[in-house]
Amino acid sequence: MPRPPHSPLRPSWRCRVCGIRWPCSAAKLRLLGEYREDRPGLLAHLAALQQTAAADLTTLNPGSTPPDLTPRFVGWAEAR
């Protein structure tokens, strides 16, 4: 039986499987595998997801400024 993917549950941006902030460790590993030969593509994909998450989180909490999501979405995937 296939396991469900560690994908984001919108608009909270929590992992559907483990419930922690997405991208969780399992999602990060999957993304690194999918974009193994395309780090710029991974970063562009994550930056687009970050913008969507910021809009969703702002809608959930009107009047508040969302936290800086860059470390959560893009920072972990930058070349070291």
Backbone as CSV, one residue per row, in Angstrom:
resi,resn,N_x,N_y,N_z,CA_x,CA_y,CA_z,C_x,C_y,C_z
1,MET,0.848,-1.179,0.000,0.000,0.000,0.000,0.893,1.241,0.000
2,PRO,0.702,2.144,-0.966,1.562,3.335,-1.030,1.306,4.280,0.136
3,ARG,2.386,4.890,0.585,2.266,5.880,1.661,1.849,7.216,1.073
4,PRO,1.044,7.978,1.813,0.654,9.298,1.300,1.867,10.232,1.257
5,PRO,1.877,11.157,0.317,3.011,12.079,0.213,3.001,13.108,1.349
6,HIS,4.169,13.534,1.704,4.325,14.602,2.707,4.134,15.930,1.972
7,SER,2.885,16.279,1.742,2.544,17.490,1.000,1.905,18.505,1.943
8,PRO,1.896,19.782,1.532,1.352,20.812,2.413,-0.171,20.793,2.447
9,LEU,-0.698,20.999,3.617,-2.131,21.171,3.804,-2.375,22.668,3.881
10,ARG,-3.052,23.176,2.853,-3.298,24.614,2.798,-4.618,24.936,3.452
11,PRO,-4.760,26.051,4.093,-3.876,27.215,4.097,-2.887,27.248,5.259
12,SER,-2.846,26.195,6.094,-1.973,26.236,7.271,-0.513,25.935,6.951
13,TRP,-0.262,25.312,5.822,1.079,24.920,5.420,1.738,24.010,6.446
14,ARG,0.962,23.038,6.897,1.444,21.948,7.739,1.455,20.689,6.878
15,CYS,2.316,19.754,7.205,2.412,18.510,6.458,1.157,17.664,6.678
16,ARG,0.607,17.130,5.597,-0.587,16.292,5.681,-0.338,15.011,6.469
17,VAL,0.889,14.535,6.475,1.202,13.250,7.102,1.663,13.416,8.543
18,CYS,2.664,14.249,8.759,3.252,14.336,10.097,2.797,15.562,10.886
19,GLY,2.139,16.500,10.236,1.557,17.636,10.945,2.497,18.765,11.310
20,ILE,3.774,18.633,10.976,4.694,19.724,11.304,4.727,20.735,10.164
21,ARG,5.389,21.861,10.396,5.466,22.896,9.359,6.080,22.313,8.090
22,TRP,5.419,22.586,6.983,5.916,22.106,5.702,6.874,23.128,5.109
23,PRO,7.982,22.744,4.517,8.357,21.386,4.180,8.994,20.655,5.358
24,CYS,8.465,19.486,5.650,9.009,18.644,6.705,10.264,17.947,6.162
25,SER,10.934,17.191,7.008,12.168,16.510,6.581,11.918,15.558,5.413
26,ALA,10.819,14.825,5.467,10.512,13.883,4.384,10.264,14.630,3.074
27,ALA,9.568,15.745,3.143,9.319,16.538,1.932,10.629,17.105,1.384
28,LYS,11.500,17.549,2.250,12.791,18.079,1.804,13.598,17.008,1.082
29,LEU,13.620,15.810,1.638,14.356,14.718,0.990,13.766,14.391,-0.374
30,ARG,12.446,14.358,-0.464,11.790,14.080,-1.736,12.126,15.164,-2.768
31,LEU,12.046,16.424,-2.346,12.348,17.535,-3.251,13.801,17.502,-3.707
32,LEU,14.711,17.207,-2.792,16.123,17.112,-3.177,16.336,16.010,-4.202
33,GLY,15.625,14.909,-4.052,15.723,13.828,-5.022,15.140,14.212,-6.366
34,GLU,13.989,14.853,-6.353,13.340,15.251,-7.595,14.162,16.278,-8.376
35,TYR,14.815,17.166,-7.660,15.580,18.250,-8.296,17.088,18.015,-8.180
36,ARG,17.491,16.776,-8.090,18.902,16.418,-7.876,19.847,17.130,-8.841
37,GLU,19.451,17.223,-10.086,20.314,17.828,-11.110,19.914,19.258,-11.448
38,ASP,19.009,19.846,-10.675,18.501,21.185,-11.017,18.275,22.027,-9.757
39,ARG,19.357,22.393,-9.086,19.236,23.197,-7.867,18.567,24.543,-8.134
40,PRO,18.894,25.252,-9.228,18.181,26.508,-9.495,16.669,26.288,-9.667
41,GLY,16.298,25.193,-10.303,14.880,24.883,-10.470,14.203,24.625,-9.134
42,LEU,14.902,23.925,-8.238,14.371,23.680,-6.892,14.158,24.995,-6.158
43,LEU,15.132,25.874,-6.219,15.020,27.153,-5.526,13.886,27.999,-6.098
44,ALA,13.711,27.981,-7.410,12.607,28.726,-8.021,11.263,28.137,-7.597
45,HIS,11.172,26.821,-7.563,9.939,26.149,-7.135,9.613,26.503,-5.685
46,LEU,10.615,26.442,-4.829,10.406,26.752,-3.408,10.048,28.222,-3.202
47,ALA,10.646,29.112,-3.974,10.323,30.536,-3.857,8.868,30.798,-4.248
48,ALA,8.386,30.098,-5.277,6.982,30.246,-5.676,6.060,29.714,-4.582
49,LEU,6.414,28.582,-3.998,5.611,28.031,-2.902,5.623,28.968,-1.692
50,GLN,6.765,29.602,-1.448,6.878,30.540,-0.337,5.906,31.704,-0.516
51,GLN,5.799,32.213,-1.721,4.872,33.320,-1.978,3.426,32.885,-1.749
52,THR,3.099,31.693,-2.181,1.744,31.172,-1.972,1.474,30.986,-0.485
53,ALA,2.451,30.447,0.230,2.288,30.240,1.667,2.124,31.573,2.389
54,ALA,2.889,32.570,2.008,2.773,33.885,2.651,1.369,34.450,2.454
55,ALA,0.826,34.302,1.248,-0.532,34.794,0.993,-1.553,34.021,1.819
56,ASP,-1.417,32.697,1.875,-2.341,31.882,2.670,-2.273,32.233,4.148
57,LEU,-1.062,32.357,4.669,-0.897,32.632,6.099,-1.384,34.032,6.452
58,THR,-1.243,34.975,5.532,-1.760,36.319,5.755,-3.287,36.295,5.792
59,THR,-3.889,35.495,4.931,-5.345,35.356,4.925,-5.840,34.723,6.223
60,LEU,-5.085,33.765,6.738,-5.465,33.124,8.003,-5.365,34.079,9.187
61,ASN,-4.423,34.994,9.121,-4.158,35.929,10.220,-4.189,37.360,9.699
62,PRO,-5.377,37.865,9.342,-5.455,39.223,8.785,-4.903,40.266,9.757
63,GLY,-4.235,41.244,9.191,-3.704,42.325,10.005,-2.354,42.042,10.622
64,SER,-1.868,40.819,10.478,-0.552,40.506,11.028,0.433,40.306,9.888
65,THR,1.669,40.591,10.156,2.719,40.387,9.168,3.216,38.954,9.306
66,PRO,3.220,38.198,8.209,3.714,36.817,8.329,5.203,36.820,8.643
67,PRO,5.663,35.821,9.342,7.094,35.747,9.639,7.890,35.567,8.350
68,ASP,9.183,35.811,8.431,10.050,35.603,7.281,10.068,34.111,6.957
69,LEU,9.541,33.743,5.839,9.445,32.342,5.455,10.643,31.858,4.644
70,THR,11.587,32.753,4.367,12.725,32.385,3.526,13.538,31.232,4.115
71,PRO,13.913,31.252,5.392,14.680,30.106,5.909,13.901,28.793,5.806
72,ARG,12.616,28.863,6.040,11.777,27.668,6.021,11.630,27.092,4.617
73,PHE,11.448,27.945,3.621,11.180,27.457,2.275,12.414,27.369,1.377
74,VAL,13.282,28.329,1.451,14.393,28.384,0.506,15.752,28.174,1.180
75,GLY,15.904,28.670,2.385,17.210,28.656,3.052,17.850,27.288,3.159
76,TRP,17.063,26.271,3.436,17.617,24.930,3.615,18.149,24.335,2.300
77,ALA,17.657,24.850,1.166,18.015,24.253,-0.123,19.129,25.006,-0.855
78,GLU,19.562,26.123,-0.306,20.622,26.881,-0.966,21.925,26.094,-0.947
79,ALA,22.713,26.276,-1.984,24.009,25.592,-2.073,24.882,25.986,-0.902
80,ARG,25.604,25.044,-0.402,26.494,25.294,0.728,27.925,25.271,0.307
